[in-house]
Amino acid sequence: MAEHVIAGDLVDLEWSPDGEEATYEIIPGCKTVGIPEENPEYRDRTSLDSPGRAKEWGVGLTDTSEVTLSCFYSADLYEAAAAYKAARAPVFFRVKLPAVEGAATGDVFTYKAFVNPSIPSTDQDGDLMTDLKLRPTGLIDWERGANA
């Protein structure tokens, strides 16, 4: 099973202002991969006539969790992230996984998120980082990689 593990450093993490293929570019110096988690809301639908006095639930809205991408600091990265924040519009993100054995291409996740850049305190290693704090909006799309 270990031969099917996907190493995080082989993943391409890209962003785009409009989601067009030609405008996606690798986020420079990114150390983390971020795919938001979908969290469905379950609403209590219990009433006095619920069978067996058991709780009943119904599906409500789905929320997507916030994600932080940790990247090595560069003026270009911070400038691009600050411009995305100032535009007050969601940015398109694409996470491209490498192909596994027997596949021609890897899986691809896409989502949109608002970007808020920040510079966290440095740690003992002393590398200055830029955190891209993402607030996703809408659904997360998944496309399975093509077979070889």
PLY file of the C-alpha trace (Angstrom):
ply
format ascii 1.0
element vertex 148
property float x
property float y
property float z
element edge 147
property int vertex1
property int vertex2
end_header
0.00 0.00 0.00
2.92 2.37 0.66
3.69 2.51 -3.05
0.38 4.33 -3.60
1.15 7.18 -1.19
1.25 10.63 -2.81
4.09 12.84 -1.63
2.95 16.39 -0.89
6.00 17.90 -2.58
4.84 16.47 -5.93
1.54 18.35 -5.82
1.03 21.50 -7.92
-0.84 24.20 -6.01
-2.01 26.95 -8.37
-4.15 30.08 -8.31
-5.90 32.18 -10.92
-7.92 35.41 -10.87
-10.57 34.05 -13.25
-10.26 30.25 -13.42
-9.19 30.26 -17.07
-6.62 27.58 -17.94
-4.10 30.10 -19.29
-4.12 32.22 -16.12
-3.35 29.52 -13.52
0.13 29.79 -12.03
2.00 27.93 -9.31
1.88 29.64 -5.91
5.60 30.27 -5.31
7.29 28.87 -2.22
4.21 27.10 -0.85
5.02 24.54 1.86
1.51 23.23 2.47
-1.26 21.75 0.37
-4.75 22.95 1.18
-8.03 21.35 0.16
-10.93 22.67 2.22
-13.15 20.29 4.12
-16.88 20.31 3.40
-18.98 20.38 6.55
-22.68 19.64 5.98
-25.12 21.08 8.47
-27.69 18.69 9.92
-30.90 20.27 11.17
-32.99 18.80 13.95
-36.30 17.63 12.45
-37.53 15.93 15.60
-41.17 16.40 16.52
-43.52 15.05 19.14
-44.61 12.35 16.70
-41.09 11.18 15.74
-41.07 7.35 15.63
-39.80 5.70 18.80
-39.06 9.11 20.38
-35.83 9.10 18.35
-34.15 12.22 17.01
-34.66 12.86 13.31
-32.29 14.91 11.17
-32.39 16.64 7.80
-29.58 17.97 5.66
-29.10 21.74 5.63
-26.45 23.92 4.01
-22.82 22.92 3.56
-19.99 25.08 4.85
-16.38 24.77 3.73
-13.60 25.05 6.28
-11.00 27.76 6.22
-7.52 26.79 5.04
-4.12 28.38 5.59
-1.37 27.92 3.01
2.07 28.52 4.46
4.56 29.90 1.91
8.08 31.28 2.07
7.94 35.08 2.01
8.63 36.98 -1.17
7.60 40.52 -2.08
6.01 39.25 -5.32
3.88 36.67 -3.49
2.74 39.15 -0.85
1.96 41.77 -3.49
-0.14 39.31 -5.52
-2.02 38.11 -2.43
-2.63 41.68 -1.23
-4.00 42.58 -4.68
-6.37 39.60 -4.55
-7.52 40.72 -1.10
-8.04 44.32 -2.28
-10.11 43.10 -5.26
-12.65 41.67 -2.77
-13.41 38.80 -5.14
-12.76 35.07 -4.75
-9.63 33.60 -6.29
-9.63 30.25 -8.11
-7.39 27.53 -6.63
-6.37 24.26 -8.27
-4.62 21.35 -6.58
-3.15 18.92 -9.11
-2.01 15.58 -7.72
0.61 13.55 -9.57
-0.49 10.46 -11.45
-0.35 7.25 -9.47
0.73 3.92 -10.93
-1.63 2.92 -13.74
-3.00 6.43 -14.27
-2.22 8.89 -17.06
-3.05 11.94 -14.95
-3.60 12.68 -11.28
-6.73 13.84 -9.52
-7.54 17.57 -9.54
-9.37 19.57 -6.87
-10.62 23.09 -7.64
-12.27 25.68 -5.42
-12.70 29.42 -4.97
-11.66 31.35 -1.88
-11.13 34.86 -0.60
-7.46 35.51 0.24
-6.11 37.27 3.31
-2.27 37.38 3.46
-0.43 37.72 6.75
3.12 37.47 8.05
3.22 35.15 11.08
5.84 35.34 13.81
9.05 33.57 12.90
9.84 30.25 14.55
13.14 28.84 15.74
14.22 28.08 12.17
13.85 31.79 11.42
12.40 31.61 7.90
10.05 34.47 7.15
6.75 33.12 5.88
3.58 34.43 4.28
0.37 32.77 5.37
-2.38 32.83 2.79
-5.54 32.53 4.86
-8.32 31.28 2.63
-12.07 31.52 3.18
-13.58 29.19 0.58
-16.88 29.96 -1.09
-19.06 27.50 -2.99
-18.37 23.87 -3.71
-15.10 21.99 -3.98
-14.83 20.21 -7.32
-12.97 16.92 -7.72
-11.94 15.38 -11.01
-10.55 11.86 -10.95
-7.32 11.34 -12.88
-7.53 9.59 -16.24
-6.57 5.95 -16.60
-3.44 5.10 -18.58
0 1
1 2
2 3
3 4
4 5
5 6
6 7
7 8
8 9
9 10
10 11
11 12
12 13
13 14
14 15
15 16
16 17
17 18
18 19
19 20
20 21
21 22
22 23
23 24
24 25
25 26
26 27
27 28
28 29
29 30
30 31
31 32
32 33
33 34
34 35
35 36
36 37
37 38
38 39
39 40
40 41
41 42
42 43
43 44
44 45
45 46
46 47
47 48
48 49
49 50
50 51
51 52
52 53
53 54
54 55
55 56
56 57
57 58
58 59
59 60
60 61
61 62
62 63
63 64
64 65
65 66
66 67
67 68
68 69
69 70
70 71
71 72
72 73
73 74
74 75
75 76
76 77
77 78
78 79
79 80
80 81
81 82
82 83
83 84
84 85
85 86
86 87
87 88
88 89
89 90
90 91
91 92
92 93
93 94
94 95
95 96
96 97
97 98
98 99
99 100
100 101
101 102
102 103
103 104
104 105
105 106
106 107
107 108
108 109
109 110
110 111
111 112
112 113
113 114
114 115
115 116
116 117
117 118
118 119
119 120
120 121
121 122
122 123
123 124
124 125
125 126
126 127
127 128
128 129
129 130
130 131
131 132
132 133
133 134
134 135
135 136
136 137
137 138
138 139
139 140
140 141
141 142
142 143
143 144
144 145
145 146
146 147
